[in-house]
Amino acid sequence: MKLTVMQFVSLDGVSQGPGSPDEDRSGNFERGGWFVPYLDKEFIQQCTEWLQQADALMFGRRTYEAFARDWPQITDPDDPFTELMNGLPKYVASKTLTSAEWNPTTILSGDLAAQVAELKSRLGRDLQVHGSSVLAQGLFAADLVDELRLVIAPVVVGQGRRLFPDGMDPIGFRLVSSRVTPGGLTIQTYKNQGRPEFAVYEGSPVVT
């Protein structure tokens, strides 16, 4: 399977608490819900198409617990996500969870890199990581991510946890597609190209 990371980020790279003020207040974060004003039908359609490519979902503990609380309560047959979110196999990376009742769910509590590599070796389409930015950082560090799907909101949040924090190993990407929704969201898909090259520009100096 292809490991695909799906992330909502602000212009200044914040990925914490996009969905509501109380989604994630860790670290005294007080500006949650910054993504919501830019939602539109085109974005929802894109998310539906992405989810239809998934053969399994993967989460960190915090995101899993929030989704496991909310998604089983959604029974609207016209909701484009309900059947897929509730029915797809789910994996949650956690060393503290002892049970997970949002079935079908498997807890990954051992060597995460080895377990994810084993999942990727199976036949299938996407193994999708939704949110779970701390988990995503670890997967990038282990060089396990094949594709990154970023949805960028036109807002500077000014505080909060960033998807790519200072000090992480450099990663090169190749842009595969990019478009803007009517609500102002930029949807970008990148392929992981591994460690980037660093070079010195040898052309003519730029005069401004």
C-alpha positions as CSV (number, residue, x, y, z in Angstrom):
1,M,0.0,0.0,0.0
2,K,1.0,3.6,-0.5
3,L,1.4,5.6,2.7
4,T,-0.4,9.0,2.2
5,V,-0.4,11.8,4.7
6,M,-3.4,14.2,4.6
7,Q,-2.9,17.5,6.5
8,F,-4.6,20.8,6.9
9,V,-2.1,23.6,7.5
10,S,-2.1,27.4,7.8
11,L,0.2,29.7,5.8
12,D,2.6,29.7,8.7
13,G,2.6,25.9,8.8
14,V,0.3,25.3,11.9
15,S,-1.5,22.0,11.8
16,Q,-3.0,22.0,15.3
17,G,-6.7,22.3,16.0
18,P,-8.0,23.2,12.5
19,G,-11.5,22.0,13.1
20,S,-12.8,23.7,16.3
21,P,-11.6,25.8,19.3
22,D,-11.7,22.8,21.6
23,E,-10.2,20.2,19.2
24,D,-6.7,20.4,20.6
25,R,-5.8,22.8,23.3
26,S,-2.4,21.2,24.3
27,G,0.4,23.6,24.9
28,N,-2.2,26.3,25.8
29,F,-3.3,26.6,22.1
30,E,-6.2,29.0,21.9
31,R,-6.8,29.5,18.2
32,G,-8.4,26.3,17.1
33,G,-11.0,26.3,14.3
34,W,-8.9,28.4,11.9
35,F,-9.6,26.1,9.0
36,V,-13.4,26.0,9.1
37,P,-14.2,29.5,7.6
38,Y,-12.7,28.3,4.2
39,L,-14.7,25.1,3.8
40,D,-16.6,24.7,0.6
41,K,-18.3,22.0,-1.6
42,E,-15.3,21.6,-3.9
43,F,-13.1,20.8,-0.9
44,I,-15.6,18.3,0.5
45,Q,-15.8,16.6,-2.9
46,Q,-12.0,16.3,-3.1
47,C,-11.9,14.8,0.4
48,T,-14.5,12.3,-0.7
49,E,-12.5,11.3,-3.7
50,W,-9.4,10.9,-1.6
51,L,-11.2,8.7,1.0
52,Q,-12.5,6.5,-1.8
53,Q,-8.9,5.6,-2.6
54,A,-8.2,4.3,0.9
55,D,-7.9,0.7,1.8
56,A,-7.0,1.5,5.4
57,L,-6.7,4.5,7.8
58,M,-4.1,5.3,10.4
59,F,-4.2,7.7,13.3
60,G,-2.3,8.9,16.3
61,R,-4.0,8.4,19.7
62,R,-5.5,11.9,20.1
63,T,-7.0,12.0,16.6
64,Y,-8.2,8.4,16.9
65,E,-10.1,9.1,20.2
66,A,-11.8,12.2,18.7
67,F,-12.8,10.4,15.6
68,A,-13.9,7.2,17.5
69,R,-16.1,9.4,19.7
70,D,-17.8,11.2,16.8
71,W,-18.0,9.1,13.6
72,P,-20.0,6.2,15.0
73,Q,-22.7,8.7,15.9
74,I,-23.0,9.9,12.3
75,T,-25.7,7.8,10.6
76,D,-26.8,10.1,7.8
77,P,-26.8,7.9,4.6
78,D,-26.2,11.0,2.5
79,D,-23.0,11.9,4.3
80,P,-20.2,11.0,1.8
81,F,-17.8,10.0,4.5
82,T,-19.9,7.9,7.0
83,E,-19.7,4.4,5.5
84,L,-16.0,4.7,4.6
85,M,-14.8,6.2,7.9
86,N,-16.7,3.7,10.0
87,G,-16.2,0.6,7.7
88,L,-12.5,0.9,6.7
89,P,-9.8,-1.0,8.7
90,K,-8.2,1.4,11.1
91,Y,-4.8,1.4,12.8
92,V,-3.9,3.6,15.8
93,A,-0.4,4.2,16.9
94,S,-0.3,4.2,20.7
95,K,1.7,2.8,23.6
96,T,-1.1,3.7,26.1
97,L,-4.3,2.4,24.5
98,T,-5.3,-1.0,25.7
99,S,-8.6,-1.3,23.8
100,A,-10.2,0.4,20.7
101,E,-13.9,-0.1,20.1
102,W,-14.3,1.9,16.8
103,N,-14.1,-1.3,14.8
104,P,-12.4,-2.6,12.8
105,T,-9.3,-1.2,14.7
106,T,-5.8,-2.5,15.4
107,I,-3.6,-0.9,17.9
108,L,0.1,-0.5,16.9
109,S,2.0,-0.4,20.1
110,G,5.4,-2.0,19.3
111,D,8.0,-1.1,16.7
112,L,5.9,1.4,14.8
113,A,8.3,1.8,11.8
114,A,8.5,-2.0,11.4
115,Q,4.7,-2.4,11.7
116,V,4.0,0.4,9.2
117,A,6.5,-1.0,6.8
118,E,4.7,-4.4,7.0
119,L,1.4,-2.8,6.4
120,K,2.8,-1.0,3.3
121,S,4.1,-4.3,1.9
122,R,0.5,-5.6,1.6
123,L,-1.4,-5.3,-1.6
124,G,-3.8,-2.4,-1.7
125,R,-4.2,1.3,-2.5
126,D,-3.8,4.0,0.1
127,L,-2.9,3.7,3.8
128,Q,-4.1,7.2,4.7
129,V,-3.0,9.2,7.8
130,H,-5.6,11.8,8.6
131,G,-4.5,14.6,10.8
132,S,-2.3,13.1,13.5
133,S,0.6,15.5,12.9
134,V,2.8,14.1,15.6
135,L,2.4,10.6,14.1
136,A,3.1,12.1,10.6
137,Q,6.3,13.7,11.8
138,G,7.5,10.2,13.0
139,L,6.6,8.6,9.8
140,F,8.5,11.3,7.8
141,A,11.5,10.8,10.0
142,A,11.4,7.0,9.3
143,D,11.1,7.7,5.6
144,L,7.8,5.8,5.3
145,V,5.7,8.5,3.7
146,D,5.1,8.2,-0.1
147,E,2.7,11.0,-0.7
148,L,1.7,14.2,1.1
149,R,-1.6,15.9,0.5
150,L,-1.7,19.4,1.9
151,V,-4.7,21.6,2.2
152,I,-3.5,25.1,2.9
153,A,-5.8,27.7,4.5
154,P,-5.1,31.4,3.7
155,V,-4.6,32.4,7.3
156,V,-1.6,33.0,9.6
157,V,-2.5,31.4,13.0
158,G,0.6,32.7,14.9
159,Q,0.9,29.9,17.4
160,G,0.5,26.2,17.6
161,R,2.2,22.9,16.6
162,R,3.6,22.9,13.1
163,L,3.6,20.0,10.7
164,F,7.3,20.4,10.0
165,P,9.1,21.7,13.2
166,D,12.6,23.1,13.5
167,G,15.3,20.4,13.6
168,M,13.6,17.7,11.6
169,D,15.6,16.0,8.8
170,P,15.2,17.7,5.4
171,I,12.9,16.1,2.8
172,G,12.5,16.9,-0.9
173,F,9.2,16.7,-2.6
174,R,7.9,16.8,-6.2
175,L,4.7,18.7,-6.8
176,V,2.1,16.5,-8.6
177,S,-0.9,18.7,-8.6
178,S,-2.2,22.1,-7.2
179,R,-5.5,23.9,-7.4
180,V,-7.5,26.5,-5.4
181,T,-11.1,26.0,-4.2
182,P,-13.7,28.8,-4.4
183,G,-13.3,29.2,-0.6
184,G,-9.6,30.0,-1.0
185,L,-8.1,26.6,0.1
186,T,-5.0,25.5,-1.9
187,I,-4.9,21.8,-2.4
188,Q,-1.5,20.4,-3.2
189,T,-0.3,16.8,-3.7
190,Y,3.4,16.0,-3.4
191,K,5.5,12.9,-3.9
192,N,8.3,12.2,-1.4
193,Q,11.7,12.5,-3.2
194,G,13.9,11.7,-0.3
195,R,16.8,13.9,0.9
196,P,17.0,17.1,-1.1
197,E,20.1,18.5,-2.8
198,F,21.7,21.7,-1.6
199,A,23.7,23.8,-4.0
200,V,25.2,27.2,-4.7
201,Y,23.5,29.4,-7.3
202,E,26.1,30.2,-10.0
203,G,24.0,32.5,-12.3
204,S,24.0,36.2,-12.6
205,P,23.2,38.2,-9.4
206,V,19.6,39.3,-9.1
207,V,19.3,43.1,-9.2
208,T,16.2,44.7,-7.6
